[in-house]
Structures are given as structure tokens and as C-alpha cells.
Amino acid sequence: MVLPAGAPWPDPLLSLSGERVVDAASWPRRRREIIDRLLPLVYGALPPAPASTRLVCLHDAPLRRWPGARLLSCRVEPEAMPGFLLRLFMPDASGPLPVVVSGDGCWHYADDAVLALLLSRGYGFAEFNRVEIAPDPGHPSPHPVQVPQATARHATLAAWAWAVHRVVDVLCTLDGIDTQAIVVVGHSRGGKAALLAGATDERIALTSANNSGAGGAGSWRHQGPGAETLGDLMRVFGHWFDPGLRAYVGREQELPFDQHLLKALVAPRALLTTEALDDHWANPQGSWQSHRAAQCVFELLGAAGRSDIVFRPGGHDHRLADWQCLLDFSDALLRGEPQRRPASADPFPGLPPPVFGAAA
């Protein structure tokens, strides 16, 4: 479904009061407005942060396949609630080191080839299984951690993003970690959670979502051919979102939120979305449109080069090439190294840019 070309998008730089954001100093107030009043329409409220979170190391072992590297098996323990397991892979390199965080341990996208790439490039890798935090019907954990606040008031994507924040809590306490170079990444539904986590935690330096589709990088308003709709999502995966989102099925153009606002919350920090042109269900056209619509915020904050979207041929996978693209972008943005690839070309020439309407 492609909504009428004139269907307006919420203006990221126009507050609910009608006041326009004209400089960087005015953006934090608008950002807080989006987080407090618009984000909950889709995701519900995030569970509150605990007073403290500690990391308990259970085992520290060398990785014989990669000499000098090691694996720390740990528990992340938020105060007054059960913990969850975290695997922290560290390369044979001097610190402080950047770390990539992923909650996709339940799907094992980071196979040995991905680990070899991360470690060889001098990145740590922190991986957990998000269904320990909140189960996903069809792929539930046998013993899910019950986050007290993650009830019907706090939908599953919000609980998963909350868990990413708890991993960031503990990484910030460790020696050898560059706390200014924490990266979060996820694929598909994990990409939705990664994007929400990065949008709502300013300690995350780079946020990356791969093939994240509806509720991630893909627009609700612009549905390319074959894209998953809000109705599709709510029939099967309604637990990911706030129950009130169901009221907008078939009325997406009336939703006072679209995914460009989520992307704008990352600014001026770094944002990378990676998409597959043949993954029509994940709405690559809609991801391109939300990327374009968010650029006004990055530009206002002097961070135009810190937001990028990259398309490749192929389908719904988290390929080694996607990880390579992420590390190239991270090296350029977080380490100051030369960019290894040319700027992205327009994948959909002739597609009109989003048109902003009134304030959300």
C-alpha cells in the first residue's frame, strides 16, 4: 500500500505547540517531547531504569580459534530483579576498544565468520538473548526473565530495548572499553529493538538496524510494493507494540508518528540503516523515505554526515557484507578513519521526497 502522495508526514522540527525548532539549542526540548508524548503511541513506555546494574563474570576463557582473544561469560544483574546472560568477546588488542552490542543471540546471526571480522577489526562483541528478557511467541525462552515493569503497559520491543540499555550500563563500568564508542546493532525484529534502544539512550554512539522493516526503519505512511503493513504486524506480532497502535490499522496517515522521528532521536549521534532491495516485506522504499525525512534534524545539528542508509541486492538476511558495512561506517565515524566506500546513490530515483504537514 502506497498512501496518497500528499499524505503529510509529521514535521520533526515543529513542536506540538506550533513552535518551530530553528537551532541546535532548541532541539533537546523537541526531542524530549517526541520521547515522552509520541514514542509511547507506538512502543509504549520503556520500563524504568534500575537504580544500579552490575556485571558478574562467570567464566573467562581464551578463544583458541583466535589467539589472544577471550570470551567472558557473564550475568547482567539489574538491581532487585533477575539477571540475564551476556557473552562478551574481546580481541587481542590494546584498549580502550569499541564494542558492538546485539540482542540477537536467540538467532545466532553472528557466526564464526562475523566474530572473526569483529575481532580482527579490533572490536569487542557483547551478545545476549533478548527472549530471556521478554519471550517472543513462537520462539519463547523456557525460563524468561520476568522484568517487573514489562507487563501489558510495556510492550516487548520496549523490554528488549531496556535490556540493551542494561548492557550499556555494565559496559560503562569495565576497563578497556571505549565508552564513547558503543555500537548497537540488530536484524529484523532485533533491528527494531536496536533502533528503539539507540534512539532513547544517548550513551550509544552508533545505532544500526538491518532489514528492520515496519516498526523499525520502514515508514508506516509509505508502504512499497509487497511491504508488511501495520495490519499484518498487529495480527501476528501485536505484543511488540503498544496495544493502542491497533487503532491506526488502515489509518496510518493519521498516526502522529512515523519512523523518521525515531531516527531523528539518534541525532547528532551516528545512525546507519542497512537494507536489502529484494526484501520487499521489510519495505526498503519506506526505509529510504524515513531516512530522507529525518535528515533535516541531522543537518540542523551539524551531523549530516553521521546518518547513512546502504542498500544491497538480496533478501532478508544479516550477511557478512552488512557487518562489514557497519564496521566501515563505525571506523569512519568513531575512529576517524577514511571512509572505505562511496556515498550511497539514490536507490529509488523519481520517488518524491516526504512532505511535512502540521506538528505531530
N, C-alpha and C positions, 0 to 999 in steps of 0.2 A: 504493500500500500504506500503510495506516494501522496501525501496530503497536498492540497492546492498550493501552487507556487507562492501565493500571497499569505499563506498561514504564518503569522508572525512568531518569532522566537522571543522569549524574554530577554530584555536588554541587560547584559551583565553590569553595565555601568550606570543603571538607573535604579535608584533605591525605591523602596515601597512607598516612601513619602513623595516621590516625584523629583527628588533632588539628584542631580547628575554628579557622578564622580569625575572630577576633572584633573586630579593629580594623585600621585602615589600616596600622599599623606592621608587622603580621604578613603583609600581603598580598604584599610582594615575594618572600618565600620560597616561597609557594604559586605565584606567577606563574612563578618560575624552575623549579619542579617541573613545571608544565604544559609549559613550553617544552622542557625537557630530556628529559622522560620520556613525555609524552603526544602532543605535536605530531608527533614523528617517526613515530608509528604511522600517520599519515595522509599526511604530506608528505615523510617522510624528513628528514634533517638538511639545513639550509641550507648551501651552500658557505661556507667561512670567508671573512671579510673580508680583502682585501689589506692590506698594510702602509700603502699610500697609494693615492690615486686623484687623477689630475689632469685638468683640463679644457683642451683645446686648441681655441681658436677658429679655425675655417677661413674664416669669412666673416661680416661684419657688414653687413647691408643694411637700408635703410628699407623700410617697407611702405606703398606709395603708396595702397593702398586705405584705410588707417587712418593719417592724417597724424600724425607724431610717434612712431608705434610702430616697432619694429625687430625683425628676425629675426637671431638668431645661430645659424649652423650650426657645430656643434662635434663634437669627439670626446671621449667619456669613456674614459679610459685607466687602468684598474686596473694597479697595478704587476705587472710580469712576465707579462702576458697581453695578448692583443689587445683593442683598444678597440671601441666601438660608437658610432654616430652619435646625436646629440641635437639637436633643434631647440628653441631657446629663444625664445619670442615675449615681448617686453616692451612694456608700454603706455607711452603718453606721460603719465607721472605721476611724481611725486617719491617717492623711496623712504624707508625700506625697504618693499618690496612683498611681499605673499603670492604664492606660486607654486603652481599646480596641476600635479602630475606624472602623466603617463599613459604606459603602455607599449603602448597600443592603436594605435600608428602603422600597424601592419600592416592595420588595418581602416578607418582614416580616419573614425572616428566624429566627430572634432572638425572639422567642415566650417567653411566661412566664417561661417555664422551663429553657430556655437559660439565661434569665435575672436573675432568681433565682440562677443559678450556678455562674454567673459572680459576682453578689453582695455578695453571701456567701463566695466567694474566695477572696473578698477584691479588686475587680477590678471595675473601672468606665467603662461605656459603652457610647460611642459617636456615634450616628447613624443619618445618613442623607439619603435623597432620591436622588440618583445620576441623575435621569432623570429630576430633577429640573435644573440641570446644562446643560445637553445636552440630548435631547429626544432620545428614542430608538424606532425606528419604530415597531409598534405592541403594544408597551406599552408606548406611549408618555405622558408626563405631559401636562395638559391642559394649563398651563401657564409657560412654561420653561424659566428659567433664560437665557438670551442671553449673554454669555461671549463674549465680542467683538472680542477676538482673536480666538475663537473656530469656525472658518469658515472652508472652504474646506481645508485650509492649516493645520488645527489642527483637527485630527480625534477624534471620540467620546471617545475612550479609553484614549486618551491623556487628553481630557477635564475632564473626571472622575478622573483621577489621579491628575490633577491640583486641583480639589476640595478637595481631601484628604489632599493635602499639605496646603490648606487654613484652614482646620480643625486643622491641626498640628500648624499652625500659632497661632490660638487663644488658644489652649490648653497650649501653652508655656507661655501664659500671666496670667494663673489662679493660684491662691494659692491652695494648696492641691493636685496638680498634680505632679507626678514624671515625669519630662520632659525627664529623661533618660530611661523611661520605657513605651514609647508609642508604641502600637502594632497596626498594620493594618491587617484586615482580609477581605476576600470576597469569595463568592461561584460562580462557573461557570463564567459568563461574569464579575461578580463582583470580582472574583478571578484574572482574567486577569488584571483588573484595579488596584487591590490591589498590585499585583506583580510589575506592572509598577511604581506605586507610591512609594513602598518601595525601588525599585532599584534606583530611582532618587532623593531621599530625605534622607540624612544621619542623620536627626533628628529622624527617625523612627528606634526604637531599634530592633523590631522583625516584620518580614513580613511573612504573612501566606496566602496561596492560597489553596482553597479547590475545588477539581474536576474542575480545571480551563481549562484544555484541550488546544486546538490549540490557539496560541497567548498568552497562559498563561504558565503553566509548561510543556505542551506537546511539544515534538520536532516536527519541520517541516520535518526533514530528516527521522526520524524513526516513521512510522505510523504502529501501531499494528493493529491486525485484527479488522475491524469494526470502525476504528477511523475516526473522521471528518477530511477531507482534506482541504487544502488551497482553492481548487476549491469550495468545499461545502460552506466554510465561505464566500468567495467573492461573491457567488451568492445571499446569503441571508443577510449577515452582513458586507458587504464591507465598510459601513460607520464607522465601528470600527477602521479601519486601514488606513494607507496612501494609496492613490489611486495607487501609483507606485508598491505596493506589488502584484497587479493583474498580473503583467508581469511575475511573478515567478510561476504561476499556471502550474503544470506539470514539473517544472524545480526547484523544491525545493532544490535539491542537489547543485544548483548553487547559491542559496541565501547566501550572505556573512555574514549571521547572523543566529544563532539558539538560542533556549531559554536558553541554558546553559550560554550564555553571559549575558542575563538578570539576571539570578540567581547570576552570579559572581559579578554583580554590587552591590549586597547586602553585600558581604563580606567586612570587617570581622564581620559585624553585624549579628544578628540571622535570620535564614531562616527556615521555616517549610512548606512543602507541604504535604497535606493530600489527599489521593486518594482512590477510590473505585475500587476493582478488577473487578467487573461486569459492570462498567461504560465504556464500550469499546469505545463509541463515544468520551469520554474525553481522550482517549489514555493513559491509565496508563503505558503501556510499554514505550511510548515516554517520559513520565514524569520521569520514572526511569533512562532512558538513559541521559536525560538532567541533572538530579541530579548527575549522575556519572561523566559527562563531566565537571561539574562546580567545582568538589572537589579539583582540582589542585590549584585553586585560594584560596579557604579557607585554604588549607594546607600551601600554601606559606605565608599566613598572620597569621599563628598560630591559626587558628579558625576552625580547622577540626571538633570539637565537636559542632559548632554553626550552622551547616546545617544538616537537617534531613528530611527524607521523610517517611511517615507512610501509610500503606495500610490496608484497612479493606474489608471484604466481603460486597456485596451490590451494590446499584446503585447510581444514580445521585441525591444525597440529601446532605443537610448540617445538619447532625444529631447531636444530643446532644453529642454523643461519639466523634465527630470531635472537638466540642468546648472543651470537657474535655481534649482531647489530646493537644490542643493548650494551655490551661491553665497549664497543667502539664509541658509542654516544657517551657513555659514562667516562671513559678515558678523556674525551674531549672536554666534557663539561665539569668533571670533578677533579681531574688531574692536570688539566691544561695542555693535553697532548694534541697534536694536529688531528683534525677530523679525517677519518680514513675513507669516507665515502662522499660522493657529491650530494648536493641538496636534492630532496625529493621533488620529482616532477608531479604535475597535476595529473592524478590518475583518471579523472573524470572531466575532461575538457568539455566545456559547454554547459556544465551543470551550474545554474545560477547560485550565487552565494546566499546564505541565510539572510533574511530581512528581519530586523528587530522591530518589535512593536512596543507596547507600553511596558511599564515596570511589571515584574513578576509579582 
